[in-house]
Amino acid sequence: MNVKYDAEADILIFIFRDAFPANTISEPAGAIVSYDETNKPISIEFLNASKRQPFNPQELMLTIAT
């Protein structure tokens, strides 16, 4: 799993595996879940991440795999 934070867009992304999204669902609370062609989740994006509780992405140490 990879975790990425885009400070400019304020989006926190958890990527479970590399795959092309076949379906994406936007949840009312500002979360976006992407699924592959077999309906298995491949990523979750949290919009306005720094405003969410109980964590503040700016206080987390994230490792970004390249």
PDB file of N, H, CA, C and O in Angstrom:
ATOM      1  N   MET A   1       0.846  -1.166   0.000  1.00  0.00           N
ATOM      2  CA  MET A   1       0.000   0.000   0.000  1.00  0.00           C
ATOM      3  C   MET A   1       0.895   1.233   0.000  1.00  0.00           C
ATOM      4  O   MET A   1       1.917   1.267   0.685  1.00  0.00           O
ATOM      5  N   ASN A   2       0.510   2.236  -0.764  1.00  0.00           N
ATOM      6  H   ASN A   2      -0.320   2.209  -1.320  1.00  0.00           H
ATOM      7  CA  ASN A   2       1.186   3.528  -0.799  1.00  0.00           C
ATOM      8  C   ASN A   2       0.248   4.583  -0.258  1.00  0.00           C
ATOM      9  O   ASN A   2      -0.970   4.499  -0.410  1.00  0.00           O
ATOM     10  N   VAL A   3       0.843   5.582   0.378  1.00  0.00           N
ATOM     11  H   VAL A   3       1.833   5.650   0.501  1.00  0.00           H
ATOM     12  CA  VAL A   3       0.083   6.715   0.879  1.00  0.00           C
ATOM     13  C   VAL A   3       0.699   7.972   0.286  1.00  0.00           C
ATOM     14  O   VAL A   3       1.916   8.151   0.327  1.00  0.00           O
ATOM     15  N   LYS A   4      -0.133   8.834  -0.260  1.00  0.00           N
ATOM     16  H   LYS A   4      -1.122   8.689  -0.294  1.00  0.00           H
ATOM     17  CA  LYS A   4       0.340  10.081  -0.852  1.00  0.00           C
ATOM     18  C   LYS A   4      -0.496  11.226  -0.318  1.00  0.00           C
ATOM     19  O   LYS A   4      -1.697  11.090  -0.085  1.00  0.00           O
ATOM     20  N   TYR A   5       0.166  12.358  -0.130  1.00  0.00           N
ATOM     21  H   TYR A   5       1.142  12.468  -0.320  1.00  0.00           H
ATOM     22  CA  TYR A   5      -0.547  13.567   0.284  1.00  0.00           C
ATOM     23  C   TYR A   5      -0.158  14.692  -0.655  1.00  0.00           C
ATOM     24  O   TYR A   5       1.026  14.972  -0.845  1.00  0.00           O
ATOM     25  N   ASP A   6      -1.152  15.336  -1.239  1.00  0.00           N
ATOM     26  H   ASP A   6      -2.114  15.109  -1.084  1.00  0.00           H
ATOM     27  CA  ASP A   6      -0.942  16.485  -2.109  1.00  0.00           C
ATOM     28  C   ASP A   6      -1.347  17.720  -1.312  1.00  0.00           C
ATOM     29  O   ASP A   6      -2.535  18.006  -1.157  1.00  0.00           O
ATOM     30  N   ALA A   7      -0.341  18.461  -0.800  1.00  0.00           N
ATOM     31  H   ALA A   7       0.624  18.229  -0.926  1.00  0.00           H
ATOM     32  CA  ALA A   7      -0.612  19.607   0.060  1.00  0.00           C
ATOM     33  C   ALA A   7      -1.342  20.716  -0.685  1.00  0.00           C
ATOM     34  O   ALA A   7      -2.201  21.384  -0.110  1.00  0.00           O
ATOM     35  N   GLU A   8      -1.012  20.918  -1.950  1.00  0.00           N
ATOM     36  H   GLU A   8      -0.314  20.375  -2.417  1.00  0.00           H
ATOM     37  CA  GLU A   8      -1.659  21.974  -2.727  1.00  0.00           C
ATOM     38  C   GLU A   8      -3.154  21.709  -2.905  1.00  0.00           C
ATOM     39  O   GLU A   8      -3.972  22.619  -2.768  1.00  0.00           O
ATOM     40  N   ALA A   9      -3.505  20.464  -3.209  1.00  0.00           N
ATOM     41  H   ALA A   9      -2.840  19.724  -3.321  1.00  0.00           H
ATOM     42  CA  ALA A   9      -4.912  20.089  -3.399  1.00  0.00           C
ATOM     43  C   ALA A   9      -5.568  19.648  -2.090  1.00  0.00           C
ATOM     44  O   ALA A   9      -6.790  19.519  -2.022  1.00  0.00           O
ATOM     45  N   ASP A  10      -4.752  19.415  -1.043  1.00  0.00           N
ATOM     46  H   ASP A  10      -3.759  19.520  -1.098  1.00  0.00           H
ATOM     47  CA  ASP A  10      -5.218  18.930   0.262  1.00  0.00           C
ATOM     48  C   ASP A  10      -5.980  17.611   0.130  1.00  0.00           C
ATOM     49  O   ASP A  10      -7.090  17.454   0.637  1.00  0.00           O
ATOM     50  N   ILE A  11      -5.334  16.660  -0.576  1.00  0.00           N
ATOM     51  H   ILE A  11      -4.432  16.788  -0.987  1.00  0.00           H
ATOM     52  CA  ILE A  11      -5.923  15.338  -0.795  1.00  0.00           C
ATOM     53  C   ILE A  11      -4.984  14.273  -0.245  1.00  0.00           C
ATOM     54  O   ILE A  11      -3.793  14.266  -0.555  1.00  0.00           O
ATOM     55  N   LEU A  12      -5.521  13.381   0.567  1.00  0.00           N
ATOM     56  H   LEU A  12      -6.489  13.386   0.819  1.00  0.00           H
ATOM     57  CA  LEU A  12      -4.786  12.242   1.092  1.00  0.00           C
ATOM     58  C   LEU A  12      -5.277  11.003   0.357  1.00  0.00           C
ATOM     59  O   LEU A  12      -6.479  10.741   0.309  1.00  0.00           O
ATOM     60  N   ILE A  13      -4.346  10.237  -0.218  1.00  0.00           N
ATOM     61  H   ILE A  13      -3.370  10.450  -0.179  1.00  0.00           H
ATOM     62  CA  ILE A  13      -4.717   9.070  -1.035  1.00  0.00           C
ATOM     63  C   ILE A  13      -4.055   7.820  -0.484  1.00  0.00           C
ATOM     64  O   ILE A  13      -2.843   7.793  -0.272  1.00  0.00           O
ATOM     65  N   PHE A  14      -4.848   6.789  -0.253  1.00  0.00           N
ATOM     66  H   PHE A  14      -5.833   6.811  -0.425  1.00  0.00           H
ATOM     67  CA  PHE A  14      -4.353   5.464   0.092  1.00  0.00           C
ATOM     68  C   PHE A  14      -4.501   4.601  -1.152  1.00  0.00           C
ATOM     69  O   PHE A  14      -5.616   4.378  -1.624  1.00  0.00           O
ATOM     70  N   ILE A  15      -3.393   4.116  -1.682  1.00  0.00           N
ATOM     71  H   ILE A  15      -2.487   4.297  -1.298  1.00  0.00           H
ATOM     72  CA  ILE A  15      -3.408   3.282  -2.889  1.00  0.00           C
ATOM     73  C   ILE A  15      -3.078   1.849  -2.469  1.00  0.00           C
ATOM     74  O   ILE A  15      -1.971   1.563  -2.013  1.00  0.00           O
ATOM     75  N   PHE A  16      -4.036   0.970  -2.628  1.00  0.00           N
ATOM     76  H   PHE A  16      -4.935   1.202  -2.999  1.00  0.00           H
ATOM     77  CA  PHE A  16      -3.867  -0.418  -2.217  1.00  0.00           C
ATOM     78  C   PHE A  16      -3.066  -1.222  -3.228  1.00  0.00           C
ATOM     79  O   PHE A  16      -2.275  -2.092  -2.864  1.00  0.00           O
ATOM     80  N   ARG A  17      -3.284  -0.918  -4.511  1.00  0.00           N
ATOM     81  H   ARG A  17      -3.926  -0.211  -4.807  1.00  0.00           H
ATOM     82  CA  ARG A  17      -2.540  -1.616  -5.576  1.00  0.00           C
ATOM     83  C   ARG A  17      -2.704  -0.843  -6.868  1.00  0.00           C
ATOM     84  O   ARG A  17      -3.665  -0.093  -7.041  1.00  0.00           O
ATOM     85  N   ASP A  18      -1.755  -1.032  -7.777  1.00  0.00           N
ATOM     86  H   ASP A  18      -0.974  -1.641  -7.637  1.00  0.00           H
ATOM     87  CA  ASP A  18      -1.820  -0.362  -9.070  1.00  0.00           C
ATOM     88  C   ASP A  18      -2.775  -1.108  -9.991  1.00  0.00           C
ATOM     89  O   ASP A  18      -2.563  -2.277 -10.315  1.00  0.00           O
ATOM     90  N   ALA A  19      -3.802  -0.430 -10.396  1.00  0.00           N
ATOM     91  H   ALA A  19      -3.974   0.519 -10.132  1.00  0.00           H
ATOM     92  CA  ALA A  19      -4.786  -0.988 -11.328  1.00  0.00           C
ATOM     93  C   ALA A  19      -5.572   0.165 -11.928  1.00  0.00           C
ATOM     94  O   ALA A  19      -5.663   1.243 -11.342  1.00  0.00           O
ATOM     95  N   PHE A  20      -6.129  -0.073 -13.089  1.00  0.00           N
ATOM     96  H   PHE A  20      -6.055  -0.950 -13.566  1.00  0.00           H
ATOM     97  CA  PHE A  20      -6.939   0.946 -13.741  1.00  0.00           C
ATOM     98  C   PHE A  20      -8.324   0.951 -13.106  1.00  0.00           C
ATOM     99  O   PHE A  20      -8.959  -0.101 -13.037  1.00  0.00           O
ATOM    100  N   PRO A  21      -8.819   2.107 -12.634  1.00  0.00           N
ATOM    101  CA  PRO A  21     -10.155   2.130 -12.031  1.00  0.00           C
ATOM    102  C   PRO A  21     -11.250   1.938 -13.066  1.00  0.00           C
ATOM    103  O   PRO A  21     -11.298   2.631 -14.083  1.00  0.00           O
ATOM    104  N   ALA A  22     -12.126   0.988 -12.788  1.00  0.00           N
ATOM    105  H   ALA A  22     -12.087   0.425 -11.963  1.00  0.00           H
ATOM    106  CA  ALA A  22     -13.268   0.730 -13.659  1.00  0.00           C
ATOM    107  C   ALA A  22     -14.517   1.435 -13.148  1.00  0.00           C
ATOM    108  O   ALA A  22     -15.456   1.690 -13.903  1.00  0.00           O
ATOM    109  N   ASN A  23     -14.513   1.748 -11.844  1.00  0.00           N
ATOM    110  H   ASN A  23     -13.751   1.541 -11.231  1.00  0.00           H
ATOM    111  CA  ASN A  23     -15.672   2.402 -11.233  1.00  0.00           C
ATOM    112  C   ASN A  23     -15.172   3.270 -10.085  1.00  0.00           C
ATOM    113  O   ASN A  23     -14.258   2.879  -9.358  1.00  0.00           O
ATOM    114  N   THR A  24     -15.763   4.430  -9.926  1.00  0.00           N
ATOM    115  H   THR A  24     -16.505   4.747 -10.516  1.00  0.00           H
ATOM    116  CA  THR A  24     -15.406   5.336  -8.841  1.00  0.00           C
ATOM    117  C   THR A  24     -16.673   5.842  -8.188  1.00  0.00           C
ATOM    118  O   THR A  24     -17.617   6.258  -8.860  1.00  0.00           O
ATOM    119  N   ILE A  25     -16.679   5.800  -6.856  1.00  0.00           N
ATOM    120  H   ILE A  25     -15.913   5.463  -6.310  1.00  0.00           H
ATOM    121  CA  ILE A  25     -17.841   6.253  -6.107  1.00  0.00           C
ATOM    122  C   ILE A  25     -17.411   7.390  -5.194  1.00  0.00           C
ATOM    123  O   ILE A  25     -16.453   7.254  -4.433  1.00  0.00           O
ATOM    124  N   SER A  26     -18.116   8.504  -5.270  1.00  0.00           N
ATOM    125  H   SER A  26     -18.894   8.614  -5.888  1.00  0.00           H
ATOM    126  CA  SER A  26     -17.864   9.647  -4.413  1.00  0.00           C
ATOM    127  C   SER A  26     -18.818   9.575  -3.226  1.00  0.00           C
ATOM    128  O   SER A  26     -20.036   9.626  -3.391  1.00  0.00           O
ATOM    129  N   GLU A  27     -18.259   9.459  -2.048  1.00  0.00           N
ATOM    130  H   GLU A  27     -17.269   9.418  -1.914  1.00  0.00           H
ATOM    131  CA  GLU A  27     -19.066   9.373  -0.835  1.00  0.00           C
ATOM    132  C   GLU A  27     -19.452  10.783  -0.378  1.00  0.00           C
ATOM    133  O   GLU A  27     -18.718  11.733  -0.648  1.00  0.00           O
ATOM    134  N   PRO A  28     -20.573  10.933   0.297  1.00  0.00           N
ATOM    135  CA  PRO A  28     -21.032  12.252   0.714  1.00  0.00           C
ATOM    136  C   PRO A  28     -20.061  12.993   1.630  1.00  0.00           C
ATOM    137  O   PRO A  28     -20.058  14.224   1.637  1.00  0.00           O
ATOM    138  N   ALA A  29     -19.249  12.294   2.392  1.00  0.00           N
ATOM    139  H   ALA A  29     -19.252  11.294   2.386  1.00  0.00           H
ATOM    140  CA  ALA A  29     -18.345  12.933   3.358  1.00  0.00           C
ATOM    141  C   ALA A  29     -17.046  13.414   2.720  1.00  0.00           C
ATOM    142  O   ALA A  29     -16.146  13.854   3.437  1.00  0.00           O
ATOM    143  N   GLY A  30     -16.920  13.344   1.398  1.00  0.00           N
ATOM    144  H   GLY A  30     -17.650  12.987   0.816  1.00  0.00           H
ATOM    145  CA  GLY A  30     -15.715  13.811   0.735  1.00  0.00           C
ATOM    146  C   GLY A  30     -14.667  12.756   0.531  1.00  0.00           C
ATOM    147  O   GLY A  30     -13.485  13.079   0.411  1.00  0.00           O
ATOM    148  N   ALA A  31     -15.058  11.509   0.489  1.00  0.00           N
ATOM    149  H   ALA A  31     -16.018  11.247   0.587  1.00  0.00           H
ATOM    150  CA  ALA A  31     -14.149  10.397   0.202  1.00  0.00           C
ATOM    151  C   ALA A  31     -14.497   9.833  -1.171  1.00  0.00           C
ATOM    152  O   ALA A  31     -15.668   9.731  -1.536  1.00  0.00           O
ATOM    153  N   ILE A  32     -13.472   9.472  -1.919  1.00  0.00           N
ATOM    154  H   ILE A  32     -12.521   9.554  -1.623  1.00  0.00           H
ATOM    155  CA  ILE A  32     -13.666   8.885  -3.251  1.00  0.00           C
ATOM    156  C   ILE A  32     -13.016   7.511  -3.252  1.00  0.00           C
ATOM    157  O   ILE A  32     -11.822   7.379  -2.984  1.00  0.00           O
ATOM    158  N   VAL A  33     -13.803   6.496  -3.554  1.00  0.00           N
ATOM    159  H   VAL A  33     -14.773   6.604  -3.773  1.00  0.00           H
ATOM    160  CA  VAL A  33     -13.310   5.117  -3.582  1.00  0.00           C
ATOM    161  C   VAL A  33     -13.297   4.644  -5.032  1.00  0.00           C
ATOM    162  O   VAL A  33     -14.306   4.723  -5.734  1.00  0.00           O
ATOM    163  N   SER A  34     -12.133   4.147  -5.472  1.00  0.00           N
ATOM    164  H   SER A  34     -11.314   4.082  -4.902  1.00  0.00           H
ATOM    165  CA  SER A  34     -12.001   3.612  -6.829  1.00  0.00           C
ATOM    166  C   SER A  34     -11.919   2.096  -6.764  1.00  0.00           C
ATOM    167  O   SER A  34     -11.267   1.526  -5.889  1.00  0.00           O
ATOM    168  N   TYR A  35     -12.602   1.451  -7.720  1.00  0.00           N
ATOM    169  H   TYR A  35     -13.132   1.914  -8.431  1.00  0.00           H
ATOM    170  CA  TYR A  35     -12.672  -0.011  -7.772  1.00  0.00           C
ATOM    171  C   TYR A  35     -12.156  -0.501  -9.124  1.00  0.00           C
ATOM    172  O   TYR A  35     -12.224   0.209 -10.128  1.00  0.00           O
ATOM    173  N   ASP A  36     -11.636  -1.733  -9.126  1.00  0.00           N
ATOM    174  H   ASP A  36     -11.580  -2.310  -8.311  1.00  0.00           H
ATOM    175  CA  ASP A  36     -11.215  -2.339 -10.393  1.00  0.00           C
ATOM    176  C   ASP A  36     -12.402  -3.034 -11.055  1.00  0.00           C
ATOM    177  O   ASP A  36     -13.533  -2.916 -10.585  1.00  0.00           O
ATOM    178  N   GLU A  37     -12.151  -3.750 -12.134  1.00  0.00           N
ATOM    179  H   GLU A  37     -11.232  -3.845 -12.516  1.00  0.00           H
ATOM    180  CA  GLU A  37     -13.233  -4.399 -12.885  1.00  0.00           C
ATOM    181  C   GLU A  37     -13.906  -5.542 -12.131  1.00  0.00           C
ATOM    182  O   GLU A  37     -14.982  -5.993 -12.524  1.00  0.00           O
ATOM    183  N   THR A  38     -13.274  -6.020 -11.036  1.00  0.00           N
ATOM    184  H   THR A  38     -12.400  -5.653 -10.717  1.00  0.00           H
ATOM    185  CA  THR A  38     -13.897  -7.066 -10.218  1.00  0.00           C
ATOM    186  C   THR A  38     -14.503  -6.498  -8.937  1.00  0.00           C
ATOM    187  O   THR A  38     -14.822  -7.243  -8.011  1.00  0.00           O
ATOM    188  N   ASN A  39     -14.660  -5.166  -8.890  1.00  0.00           N
ATOM    189  H   ASN A  39     -14.401  -4.561  -9.643  1.00  0.00           H
ATOM    190  CA  ASN A  39     -15.238  -4.446  -7.753  1.00  0.00           C
ATOM    191  C   ASN A  39     -14.416  -4.534  -6.473  1.00  0.00           C
ATOM    192  O   ASN A  39     -14.960  -4.413  -5.375  1.00  0.00           O
ATOM    193  N   LYS A  40     -13.104  -4.743  -6.611  1.00  0.00           N
ATOM    194  H   LYS A  40     -12.662  -4.841  -7.503  1.00  0.00           H
ATOM    195  CA  LYS A  40     -12.216  -4.694  -5.456  1.00  0.00           C
ATOM    196  C   LYS A  40     -11.655  -3.278  -5.365  1.00  0.00           C
ATOM    197  O   LYS A  40     -11.256  -2.707  -6.380  1.00  0.00           O
ATOM    198  N   PRO A  41     -11.620  -2.702  -4.157  1.00  0.00           N
ATOM    199  CA  PRO A  41     -11.119  -1.334  -4.031  1.00  0.00           C
ATOM    200  C   PRO A  41      -9.636  -1.249  -4.367  1.00  0.00           C
ATOM    201  O   PRO A  41      -8.851  -2.119  -3.991  1.00  0.00           O
ATOM    202  N   ILE A  42      -9.263  -0.188  -5.082  1.00  0.00           N
ATOM    203  H   ILE A  42      -9.901   0.519  -5.388  1.00  0.00           H
ATOM    204  CA  ILE A  42      -7.853   0.017  -5.409  1.00  0.00           C
ATOM    205  C   ILE A  42      -7.299   1.284  -4.755  1.00  0.00           C
ATOM    206  O   ILE A  42      -6.088   1.399  -4.564  1.00  0.00           O
ATOM    207  N   SER A  43      -8.171   2.234  -4.411  1.00  0.00           N
ATOM    208  H   SER A  43      -9.154   2.140  -4.567  1.00  0.00           H
ATOM    209  CA  SER A  43      -7.700   3.434  -3.721  1.00  0.00           C
ATOM    210  C   SER A  43      -8.854   4.150  -3.032  1.00  0.00           C
ATOM    211  O   SER A  43     -10.024   3.991  -3.379  1.00  0.00           O
ATOM    212  N   ILE A  44      -8.463   4.956  -2.030  1.00  0.00           N
ATOM    213  H   ILE A  44      -7.513   5.086  -1.748  1.00  0.00           H
ATOM    214  CA  ILE A  44      -9.408   5.831  -1.339  1.00  0.00           C
ATOM    215  C   ILE A  44      -8.754   7.202  -1.251  1.00  0.00           C
ATOM    216  O   ILE A  44      -7.613   7.331  -0.809  1.00  0.00           O
ATOM    217  N   GLU A  45      -9.491   8.228  -1.677  1.00  0.00           N
ATOM    218  H   GLU A  45     -10.418   8.123  -2.036  1.00  0.00           H
ATOM    219  CA  GLU A  45      -9.008   9.605  -1.616  1.00  0.00           C
ATOM    220  C   GLU A  45      -9.869  10.375  -0.624  1.00  0.00           C
ATOM    221  O   GLU A  45     -11.095  10.256  -0.623  1.00  0.00           O
ATOM    222  N   PHE A  46      -9.213  11.162   0.215  1.00  0.00           N
ATOM    223  H   PHE A  46      -8.218  11.259   0.214  1.00  0.00           H
ATOM    224  CA  PHE A  46      -9.916  12.008   1.167  1.00  0.00           C
ATOM    225  C   PHE A  46      -9.687  13.459   0.779  1.00  0.00           C
ATOM    226  O   PHE A  46      -8.562  13.957   0.829  1.00  0.00           O
ATOM    227  N   LEU A  47     -10.762  14.132   0.392  1.00  0.00           N
ATOM    228  H   LEU A  47     -11.676  13.728   0.351  1.00  0.00           H
ATOM    229  CA  LEU A  47     -10.696  15.537   0.031  1.00  0.00           C
ATOM    230  C   LEU A  47     -10.660  16.386   1.303  1.00  0.00           C
ATOM    231  O   LEU A  47     -11.181  15.979   2.341  1.00  0.00           O
ATOM    232  N   ASN A  48     -10.043  17.567   1.215  1.00  0.00           N
ATOM    233  H   ASN A  48      -9.620  17.897   0.372  1.00  0.00           H
ATOM    234  CA  ASN A  48      -9.914  18.452   2.384  1.00  0.00           C
ATOM    235  C   ASN A  48      -9.325  17.708   3.573  1.00  0.00           C
ATOM    236  O   ASN A  48      -9.824  17.810   4.693  1.00  0.00           O
ATOM    237  N   ALA A  49      -8.266  16.964   3.318  1.00  0.00           N
ATOM    238  H   ALA A  49      -7.860  16.881   2.408  1.00  0.00           H
ATOM    239  CA  ALA A  49      -7.688  16.062   4.314  1.00  0.00           C
ATOM    240  C   ALA A  49      -7.229  16.780   5.584  1.00  0.00           C
ATOM    241  O   ALA A  49      -7.397  16.244   6.679  1.00  0.00           O
ATOM    242  N   SER A  50      -6.663  17.958   5.465  1.00  0.00           N
ATOM    243  H   SER A  50      -6.527  18.393   4.575  1.00  0.00           H
ATOM    244  CA  SER A  50      -6.149  18.639   6.658  1.00  0.00           C
ATOM    245  C   SER A  50      -7.260  19.110   7.587  1.00  0.00           C
ATOM    246  O   SER A  50      -6.999  19.423   8.749  1.00  0.00           O
ATOM    247  N   LYS A  51      -8.474  19.164   7.105  1.00  0.00           N
ATOM    248  H   LYS A  51      -8.686  18.910   6.161  1.00  0.00           H
ATOM    249  CA  LYS A  51      -9.596  19.606   7.935  1.00  0.00           C
ATOM    250  C   LYS A  51     -10.302  18.440   8.621  1.00  0.00           C
ATOM    251  O   LYS A  51     -11.215  18.643   9.422  1.00  0.00           O
ATOM    252  N   ARG A  52      -9.877  17.228   8.305  1.00  0.00           N
ATOM    253  H   ARG A  52      -9.136  17.064   7.654  1.00  0.00           H
ATOM    254  CA  ARG A  52     -10.501  16.044   8.892  1.00  0.00           C
ATOM    255  C   ARG A  52      -9.855  15.734  10.233  1.00  0.00           C
ATOM    256  O   ARG A  52      -8.695  16.064  10.476  1.00  0.00           O
ATOM    257  N   GLN A  53     -10.622  15.102  11.085  1.00  0.00           N
ATOM    258  H   GLN A  53     -11.565  14.834  10.888  1.00  0.00           H
ATOM    259  CA  GLN A  53     -10.126  14.667  12.379  1.00  0.00           C
ATOM    260  C   GLN A  53     -10.258  13.152  12.452  1.00  0.00           C
ATOM    261  O   GLN A  53     -11.143  12.642  11.766  1.00  0.00           O
ATOM    262  N   PRO A  54      -9.516  12.404  13.171  1.00  0.00           N
ATOM    263  CA  PRO A  54      -8.625  12.811  14.242  1.00  0.00           C
ATOM    264  C   PRO A  54      -7.174  13.056  13.806  1.00  0.00           C
ATOM    265  O   PRO A  54      -6.321  13.252  14.672  1.00  0.00           O
ATOM    266  N   PHE A  55      -6.862  13.053  12.528  1.00  0.00           N
ATOM    267  H   PHE A  55      -7.555  12.894  11.825  1.00  0.00           H
ATOM    268  CA  PHE A  55      -5.471  13.249  12.124  1.00  0.00           C
ATOM    269  C   PHE A  55      -5.324  14.507  11.288  1.00  0.00           C
ATOM    270  O   PHE A  55      -6.277  14.990  10.677  1.00  0.00           O
ATOM    271  N   ASN A  56      -4.106  15.020  11.279  1.00  0.00           N
ATOM    272  H   ASN A  56      -3.332  14.627  11.775  1.00  0.00           H
ATOM    273  CA  ASN A  56      -3.760  16.152  10.446  1.00  0.00           C
ATOM    274  C   ASN A  56      -2.624  15.697   9.535  1.00  0.00           C
ATOM    275  O   ASN A  56      -1.525  15.448  10.031  1.00  0.00           O
ATOM    276  N   PRO A  57      -2.838  15.577   8.233  1.00  0.00           N
ATOM    277  CA  PRO A  57      -1.813  15.069   7.329  1.00  0.00           C
ATOM    278  C   PRO A  57      -0.500  15.843   7.387  1.00  0.00           C
ATOM    279  O   PRO A  57       0.556  15.287   7.085  1.00  0.00           O
ATOM    280  N   GLN A  58      -0.550  17.111   7.771  1.00  0.00           N
ATOM    281  H   GLN A  58      -1.408  17.563   8.016  1.00  0.00           H
ATOM    282  CA  GLN A  58       0.685  17.885   7.856  1.00  0.00           C
ATOM    283  C   GLN A  58       1.533  17.471   9.042  1.00  0.00           C
ATOM    284  O   GLN A  58       2.717  17.804   9.089  1.00  0.00           O
ATOM    285  N   GLU A  59       0.968  16.760   9.998  1.00  0.00           N
ATOM    286  H   GLU A  59       0.006  16.490   9.960  1.00  0.00           H
ATOM    287  CA  GLU A  59       1.707  16.282  11.147  1.00  0.00           C
ATOM    288  C   GLU A  59       2.165  14.833  10.994  1.00  0.00           C
ATOM    289  O   GLU A  59       2.865  14.313  11.862  1.00  0.00           O
ATOM    290  N   LEU A  60       1.780  14.183   9.910  1.00  0.00           N
ATOM    291  H   LEU A  60       1.211  14.605   9.205  1.00  0.00           H
ATOM    292  CA  LEU A  60       2.171  12.804   9.653  1.00  0.00           C
ATOM    293  C   LEU A  60       3.458  12.745   8.872  1.00  0.00           C
ATOM    294  O   LEU A  60       3.741  13.629   8.064  1.00  0.00           O
ATOM    295  N   MET A  61       4.244  11.705   9.108  1.00  0.00           N
ATOM    296  H   MET A  61       4.014  10.986   9.765  1.00  0.00           H
ATOM    297  CA  MET A  61       5.405  11.458   8.278  1.00  0.00           C
ATOM    298  C   MET A  61       4.994  10.397   7.264  1.00  0.00           C
ATOM    299  O   MET A  61       4.706   9.257   7.627  1.00  0.00           O
ATOM    300  N   LEU A  62       4.968  10.781   6.002  1.00  0.00           N
ATOM    301  H   LEU A  62       5.201  11.708   5.707  1.00  0.00           H
ATOM    302  CA  LEU A  62       4.540   9.873   4.940  1.00  0.00           C
ATOM    303  C   LEU A  62       5.730   9.481   4.076  1.00  0.00           C
ATOM    304  O   LEU A  62       6.581  10.314   3.762  1.00  0.00           O
ATOM    305  N   THR A  63       5.783   8.235   3.702  1.00  0.00           N
ATOM    306  H   THR A  63       5.091   7.559   3.957  1.00  0.00           H
ATOM    307  CA  THR A  63       6.786   7.756   2.767  1.00  0.00           C
ATOM    308  C   THR A  63       6.111   7.552   1.431  1.00  0.00           C
ATOM    309  O   THR A  63       5.117   6.832   1.334  1.00  0.00           O
ATOM    310  N   ILE A  64       6.634   8.171   0.420  1.00  0.00           N
ATOM    311  H   ILE A  64       7.441   8.756   0.499  1.00  0.00           H
ATOM    312  CA  ILE A  64       6.054   8.052  -0.921  1.00  0.00           C
ATOM    313  C   ILE A  64       6.933   7.139  -1.744  1.00  0.00           C
ATOM    314  O   ILE A  64       8.101   7.439  -1.989  1.00  0.00           O
ATOM    315  N   ALA A  65       6.372   6.029  -2.166  1.00  0.00           N
ATOM    316  H   ALA A  65       5.423   5.786  -1.967  1.00  0.00           H
ATOM    317  CA  ALA A  65       7.101   5.072  -3.001  1.00  0.00           C
ATOM    318  C   ALA A  65       7.077   5.556  -4.434  1.00  0.00           C
ATOM    319  O   ALA A  65       6.056   6.035  -4.928  1.00  0.00           O
ATOM    320  N   THR A  66       8.227   5.424  -5.103  1.00  0.00           N
ATOM    321  H   THR A  66       9.056   5.035  -4.702  1.00  0.00           H
ATOM    322  CA  THR A  66       8.279   5.838  -6.515  1.00  0.00           C
ATOM    323  C   THR A  66       8.586   4.666  -7.398  1.00  0.00           C
ATOM    324  O   THR A  66       8.671   4.816  -8.616  1.00  0.00           O
TER     325      THR A  66
END
